[in-house]
């Protein structure tokens, strides 16, 4: 968006689950307070008991399934899939193509996370470019 007193600001919207039952989906909800476009997603996991993750899985992305849903009912991912097939890492996030996922003020993004092991801390980050202006925050000066 362009115009007088219109600006953008990136923001990390983060959810985290810790030591949840293996095989049971946990729903986390991101409340979108400022209109924006999700342009990238990333995540990771670590074991909470100090044990190592699977060999070759340095970010823990094969240790859980994940899915995304918009509050308007749109399934942003059609079904839950392995974290490594849907998310990227912080250093190499998965970019969301096209216009991104658009969220209006007051929208939510529901994230379903299914751990494969109960001893995990799983973090998912949605990178959103917020649109700020006189209609939602006040002028940027």
N, C-alpha and C positions, 0 to 999 in steps of 0.2 A: 504494500500500500504506500501511496505517496500523497503528499498534500501538506498544507500548513498544519503545524503542530501534530504531525503523525510521526511516530517513531517505532522502532522495533527493538526488542531486547530478548536475547536468548535466556532460557531458564531451564534448569534441570528439574524434572519432576521425578522423584525417586520413591520407590516402594521397596520394602524389605520384609522377608519372612524368615523366621529362625526356628529350627527344631520342630517343624510341623510333621505330621504323620506321612510316611512314605505312601505314595499312590493316591493321596487325597488332595483334591484341588482346593487351594486357598484363593479366595477372591480379594484382591486389593483394589481400592478405588482411588483414582486421582481426580481431585476436584479442580476443574479449570476455572480460575477466577478472572482471567483476562483473556479475551479472544486470541487465538493463536493457531499456528500450524506446526504439527509434529513433523520434524524432518529427519530424525534419526533415533534409533533405539539401540541400547546396549545392555549388557548384564554380566553377571558373574556369580560364582558360588564358592564357598569354602566350607570345609568340614569343621564343625564346632568342637570335635573331640581331638583335634590336632593331627589326625591321620591324613595321609596324602590322598589327593584325588587320583582318578585313573591316570595311568601313564599317557602322556600326550595331551591331556585335558587341562592345560595350565590355567584356564579361566573358569573351569567348572561348568561350561555350557552344555555338556552332555549329561549332567546330573539332574536335570529337571526339564519338564515340558512347560510351555508358556503359550498363552493366547491373549488376544486383545479384542475389545469390543467397545464401540461408541455408545453413549447414552441414548442415541436415537435408534438403537437396535442394530446398527450396521456392524456386522462381524468384520473387523479389520484383518483378522486372520480367520480363515474359514473353520479350522479346528485347531486344537492344541498340537504343537509340534515340538520336537527336541529344541532346546534352547540354542544349540549350535546351528540349527537350520533357520532360525528366525531372528536371533539377536546377533550383534557383533560385540566386540570387546570395546572398552573405553578408547583404546588406541586405534581401533579400526571398527567404528560403529556401522551398523547396517543402515544405509541410507534409504529413506522412504521415497519412492519415485513419484513422478507426476506432480500434482499440486500438494503432496503431503496429506496428512490426515488433518482436516480442518475442525477446530473446536470453537464454538461460540461461548460467550460468557455464561457460566452456570452449567456448562456441559461436564460430563464425566467420562473418563476412560477407565473401563474395568479391565483389570489384568488378572487372568487366571494362571496360577503357578502351581504345578504339581511336582513336588520333590520325589526323586527316586530313592532317597535315603532320608531317614528321619533326623540325622545329625548334620544338617546343612543350614548355613545362612546364605540366602539367595537375595541378590539385589538386582532390580531392574530399573533402568533409567530411560525416561522418554525425554528427548531434547525437543523443546518447543520454542518457536520463535513467536513471542508475544507481540501483538499490535497495540501500541499505546497511543492515546490521543485524547482530545477534549471530551469525547463521549464516554470514556471508561475510567479515566484517572484524573484528568485535568491537563492543562497545556504543559508541554515540555519546556516552555520558556524560551 
